[in-house]
Amino acid sequence: MATVPPVLVLHVLLAACAAAVDAAAAGSSKVPAIYVFGDSTADVGNNNYLPGGDVPRANFPHNGVDFPTSRPTGRFSNGYNGVDFLAVNMGFKRSPPPFLAVANKTNKQVFRGLLGVNFASAGSGILDTTGSSIIPLSKQVEQFAAVQRNISSRVGNGAAADALLSRSLFLVSTGGNDLFAFFSRNSTPSDADKQQFVGNLVALYQNHVKALYVLGARKFAVIDVPPIGCCPYPRSLHPLGACIDVLNELARGFNKGVKAAMHGLSLSFQGFRYSVGSSHAVAQSIMKHPQRLGFKDVTNACCGSGRFNGESGCTPNATLCDNRHEYLFWDLLHPTHATSKLAAAAIYNGSLHFAAPINFRQLVEDDRY
């Protein structure tokens, strides 16, 4: 397959960003609801409601400094995260609310299935053993099952609920924490070790997606894992400050496996439609051509401390950059509001380089159900 010329990639990214603004201005939502599953790349505040001191949180400054009213919400960002911007592209104000914020408010629209729910939990993974005191993907699927039952009882008949869910979008963004956990146990794994771990991880991921299909999901919007070895935290661990290759190899292997798994599911299950959005491709493009895309720093975190500002998280006492829109990374592991906006635009409206086999817009607009 021919390599996409870098200049063409840049033009696609920039054009996609402009198209995203136009699409958002249109207003009305393009799907009945969005259901979100994943980790800190997608969490909009679920972890705020979890007990314990070990829970990863972002509900304090400087997080949220560029969010409307400059308030920290639990997003690991200075403003919106990628899910928020994808939701904007679909005509929503931002991501649906966190499940734990609305779990006891059964009169809300969210339980009638009109808006959706965000189940994502920072620190979680595909494996139940990944993370501590958080909500693993398996539990997130169980939480959706409760919502699905509630929708069915409120809509009044199974066919109507099935129709609503089949037109809704199921967005999954996870996997990075599992790869970090594997690396923390073995920083020099053999090729066989990597293949076995990634193979098992992809198989479990596939099982979670199947469970959602059984519960009524038909449209799956999957976000792959970026080159996590180039985040400020891994760089801070490298003697020379370089990217950690093992982590990037794991990410590439996982992404390849997820693509194959989703394709296989689409062949096996009637009505199964999907798109894999590549945060990996977007991050690589920004790192290769930062200035053309308006970025000046693609190695340091805007908010943090220590080497690369990546040795600790973004806390009220952390060092905060002024030109946040010029940074690829917000904190030791997460992108800035500006990065997320560009990534969402490319994944939603961009070419096969950024989302395949179709982009998210094409998935959203597929009305065969």
C-alpha positions in Angstrom: 0.0 0.0 0.0 1.3 3.4 -0.9 2.4 5.7 1.9 0.3 8.8 2.3 2.5 11.9 1.6 3.0 13.9 4.8 1.8 17.1 3.2 -1.4 15.5 2.0 -1.9 14.2 5.5 -1.6 17.7 6.9 -4.1 19.1 4.4 -6.6 16.3 5.3 -6.2 17.2 9.0 -6.7 20.9 8.5 -9.6 20.4 6.1 -11.2 18.0 8.5 -10.9 20.5 11.3 -12.7 23.1 9.2 -15.4 20.6 8.2 -15.9 19.7 11.9 -16.7 23.3 12.8 -19.3 23.5 10.0 -20.9 20.2 11.0 -21.2 21.3 14.7 -22.8 24.5 13.6 -25.6 22.5 12.0 -27.0 21.9 15.5 -29.4 18.9 15.7 -27.9 15.6 16.8 -27.3 13.0 14.1 -27.8 9.9 16.3 -30.3 9.4 19.1 -27.6 8.7 21.7 -24.0 8.1 22.3 -22.8 5.4 24.8 -19.1 5.8 25.8 -16.8 3.2 27.2 -13.2 3.4 28.1 -10.4 4.9 30.2 -9.1 8.4 31.0 -9.1 9.3 27.3 -12.9 9.3 27.5 -13.8 9.8 31.2 -15.8 12.9 31.9 -16.2 12.5 35.6 -17.2 9.0 36.6 -14.1 8.7 38.9 -15.2 11.8 40.8 -17.9 9.5 42.4 -15.6 6.6 43.3 -14.3 6.2 46.9 -10.7 5.8 47.9 -7.4 7.6 47.7 -6.0 5.4 44.8 -8.6 6.5 42.3 -7.2 8.5 39.4 -8.9 11.9 39.4 -8.8 15.2 37.6 -11.5 17.1 39.4 -9.1 19.8 40.6 -7.1 22.7 38.9 -5.4 23.2 36.6 -7.6 20.6 34.8 -10.5 22.3 33.2 -8.8 25.8 32.9 -10.2 26.1 29.4 -13.5 24.3 30.0 -16.6 26.5 30.0 -16.6 28.5 33.3 -13.0 27.2 33.7 -14.0 24.4 36.1 -12.4 21.0 36.6 -14.9 18.3 35.7 -12.9 15.1 36.0 -11.6 15.3 32.4 -7.9 14.8 32.0 -7.6 17.9 29.9 -7.4 21.7 30.0 -10.8 21.7 28.3 -12.7 19.1 26.3 -11.4 15.6 25.6 -11.7 13.7 22.3 -15.2 12.3 23.1 -16.5 15.8 23.7 -15.4 16.9 20.3 -16.7 13.8 18.6 -20.1 14.5 20.3 -19.9 18.1 19.0 -19.4 16.8 15.5 -22.6 14.7 15.9 -24.6 17.8 17.0 -24.4 17.4 20.8 -23.2 20.0 23.2 -20.4 17.7 24.5 -20.1 14.1 25.8 -23.1 12.6 27.5 -22.9 12.8 31.3 -21.0 10.3 33.4 -23.1 7.3 34.5 -22.4 7.7 38.2 -23.7 11.3 38.1 -27.1 10.3 36.8 -27.4 6.7 38.1 -30.0 7.8 40.7 -31.9 10.3 38.6 -34.1 7.9 36.7 -36.4 10.7 35.5 -33.7 12.2 33.4 -33.6 12.0 29.6 -30.5 9.9 29.8 -32.5 6.9 31.0 -35.0 7.3 28.2 -32.0 6.8 25.8 -32.3 10.3 24.2 -28.8 11.5 25.0 -26.7 8.6 26.0 -24.3 7.9 28.9 -20.6 8.0 29.4 -19.3 4.9 31.4 -15.6 5.5 30.9 -13.4 5.4 34.0 -9.8 6.7 34.2 -7.2 4.1 35.0 -9.4 1.2 33.7 -8.6 -1.3 31.1 -9.8 -4.2 29.1 -8.5 -6.6 31.7 -10.3 -6.6 35.1 -6.8 -6.6 36.7 -5.8 -3.3 35.1 -6.1 -0.4 37.5 -7.2 -0.1 41.1 -10.5 1.1 42.6 -11.9 2.0 39.2 -14.6 0.6 36.8 -13.1 -2.0 34.4 -14.6 -2.4 30.9 -16.5 -5.5 32.0 -18.3 -3.5 34.7 -19.0 -0.7 32.3 -20.8 -3.1 30.0 -22.8 -4.3 33.0 -23.8 -0.7 33.8 -24.9 -0.3 30.2 -27.0 -3.4 30.5 -28.9 -1.8 33.4 -29.4 1.3 31.3 -30.7 -0.8 28.4 -33.2 -2.5 30.7 -34.4 0.9 31.8 -34.7 2.1 28.3 -36.7 -0.9 27.3 -39.1 -0.5 30.2 -39.6 3.2 29.5 -40.0 2.9 25.7 -42.7 0.3 26.3 -41.8 -2.3 23.7 -38.7 -4.2 22.7 -38.8 -3.3 19.0 -38.7 0.4 19.7 -35.8 0.0 22.1 -33.9 -2.1 19.6 -34.5 0.5 16.9 -33.2 3.3 19.1 -30.1 1.4 20.2 -29.3 0.2 16.7 -29.1 3.9 15.5 -27.1 5.0 18.5 -23.3 5.2 18.5 -21.2 3.0 20.8 -17.8 4.6 21.3 -15.0 2.7 22.8 -11.6 4.2 23.8 -9.4 1.9 25.8 -6.3 -0.4 25.9 -3.5 2.0 26.8 -3.6 1.2 30.5 -3.4 -2.5 29.9 -0.3 -2.0 27.8 1.3 0.2 30.4 0.6 -2.4 33.1 2.2 -5.1 31.0 5.3 -2.9 30.5 5.5 -2.1 34.2 5.7 -5.9 34.9 8.2 -6.6 32.1 10.0 -3.7 30.4 12.0 -6.0 28.1 9.5 -8.6 26.9 10.3 -11.1 24.2 8.4 -10.9 20.9 6.6 -14.1 21.9 5.5 -12.4 25.2 4.3 -9.4 23.4 2.3 -11.4 20.9 0.7 -13.6 23.5 -0.3 -10.7 25.7 -1.7 -8.6 22.8 -3.5 -11.6 21.4 -5.2 -12.3 24.7 -6.0 -8.6 25.2 -7.6 -8.3 21.7 -9.6 -11.5 22.3 -11.1 -10.1 25.5 -11.8 -6.7 23.8 -13.7 -8.6 21.2 -15.7 -10.4 23.8 -16.7 -7.1 25.4 -17.8 -5.8 22.0 -19.8 -8.9 21.4 -21.6 -8.4 24.8 -22.6 -4.9 23.7 -23.9 -6.3 20.4 -26.1 -8.8 22.3 -27.4 -5.9 24.3 -28.5 -4.0 21.1 -25.4 -2.1 19.9 -24.9 -2.1 16.1 -22.7 1.0 15.4 -19.3 0.8 17.0 -16.9 3.8 16.9 -13.5 2.5 18.2 -10.5 4.7 19.0 -7.1 3.0 18.8 -4.2 3.5 21.1 -1.8 6.4 20.3 2.1 6.0 20.4 2.0 6.0 24.2 5.8 5.5 24.4 6.2 9.1 23.3 4.1 10.6 26.1 6.0 12.8 28.6 5.9 10.2 31.4 7.6 7.4 29.4 10.1 9.9 28.0 10.9 10.9 31.6 11.9 7.3 32.2 14.2 7.0 29.2 17.9 7.9 30.0 18.1 10.0 26.7 14.5 11.3 26.9 13.5 9.4 23.8 10.2 7.5 23.1 10.1 4.1 24.7 10.0 1.7 21.7 8.5 -1.3 23.6 5.4 0.7 24.5 5.0 1.9 20.9 5.4 -1.6 19.6 2.7 -2.9 21.9 0.4 -0.1 20.8 0.9 -0.9 17.1 0.4 -4.6 17.7 -2.8 -3.9 19.7 -4.2 -1.6 17.1 -3.5 -4.1 14.3 -5.3 -6.8 16.3 -8.3 -4.6 17.1 -8.7 -3.7 13.4 -8.7 -7.4 12.5 -11.1 -8.3 15.3 -13.6 -5.6 14.4 -13.5 -6.7 10.7 -14.1 -10.3 11.8 -17.1 -9.3 13.9 -18.6 -7.3 11.0 -18.5 -10.5 8.9 -20.0 -12.7 11.7 -22.8 -10.5 13.1 -25.7 -9.2 11.1 -26.0 -5.4 11.1 -22.6 -4.9 12.7 -21.0 -1.6 11.5 -17.8 -0.1 12.7 -15.1 2.5 12.2 -11.7 2.4 13.9 -10.5 6.0 14.5 -6.7 6.3 14.7 -5.5 8.6 17.4 -2.2 6.9 16.6 -2.1 8.4 13.1 -3.2 11.8 14.3 -0.5 11.9 17.0 2.2 10.8 14.6 1.2 13.5 12.1 1.4 16.2 14.8 4.8 14.9 16.0 6.1 14.9 12.4 4.8 18.3 11.4 4.0 20.2 14.5 4.5 23.8 13.3 2.3 23.3 10.2 -0.5 22.3 12.5 0.0 25.1 15.0 2.0 23.2 17.7 5.3 24.2 19.1 5.9 21.6 21.8 5.3 17.9 21.2 7.5 16.4 23.9 6.7 18.3 27.2 3.5 18.3 29.2 1.8 21.7 29.6 1.0 20.9 33.2 3.1 18.8 35.5 6.6 18.7 37.1 10.0 17.2 36.7 11.6 16.0 33.5 9.4 16.8 30.4 6.8 18.0 33.0 6.0 14.3 33.0 7.1 12.9 36.3 3.8 13.8 38.1 0.2 14.7 37.2 -1.4 18.1 36.8 -2.2 19.3 40.3 -2.9 22.8 41.7 0.8 23.1 42.5 2.1 21.9 39.1 3.9 24.1 36.6 1.4 25.4 34.0 2.3 26.6 30.5 0.8 29.8 29.1 0.4 28.8 25.4 -1.7 25.7 26.0 -3.0 25.6 22.4 0.6 25.1 21.2 1.2 21.9 23.2 0.4 18.3 22.1 0.3 17.1 25.7 -1.7 18.5 28.5 -0.3 16.3 31.3 2.0 13.3 31.6 -0.2 11.1 29.5 -3.1 13.1 28.0 -3.6 15.4 25.0 -4.6 19.1 25.2 -8.0 20.5 24.2 -6.3 21.7 21.0 -5.0 18.2 20.2 -8.3 16.5 21.0 -10.1 19.0 18.7 -7.9 18.2 15.8 -8.0 14.4 16.4 -11.8 14.4 16.6 -12.0 16.4 13.3 -9.7 14.0 11.5 -11.4 10.9 12.8 -14.9 12.2 12.1 -14.4 13.7 8.7 -11.0 12.5 7.5 -9.5 10.0 5.1 -8.8 6.3 5.5 -5.5 7.3 7.1 -7.4 8.5 10.2 -10.4 6.2 10.3 -11.2 2.9 8.5 -12.9 1.2 6.8 -15.1 4.4 6.9 -14.8 7.5 9.0 -17.1 8.3 11.9 -19.3 10.6 9.9 -20.0 7.9 7.4 -20.8 5.5 10.3 -23.1 8.0 11.9 -24.9 8.7 8.7 -25.4 5.1 7.8 -29.2 4.7 8.2 -29.7 1.1 7.1 -31.2 0.2 10.4 
